[in-house]
């Protein structure tokens, strides 16, 4: 995180806290800790996402090669007929 984005988040947080004091509400109102994912679950999700991305890329490469091969085979067949 860059320094500027950090400062922007801090200023937003401070402004929100000031507004909360005016309204008499809390920033953490409605916060449910049971719905928050643990770091381990988040890392596992990201790792699976990365694996899926790699697998999808490999599938796309092989399917495109197969498609090109089929086109060349059909072209060769038509040239052979002529």
PyMOL commands that set and color helices and strands:
alter all, ss='L'
color gray80, all
select helices_A, chain A and resi 3-23+33-35+39-81
alter helices_A, ss='H'
color red, helices_A
deselect
rebuild
show_as cartoon
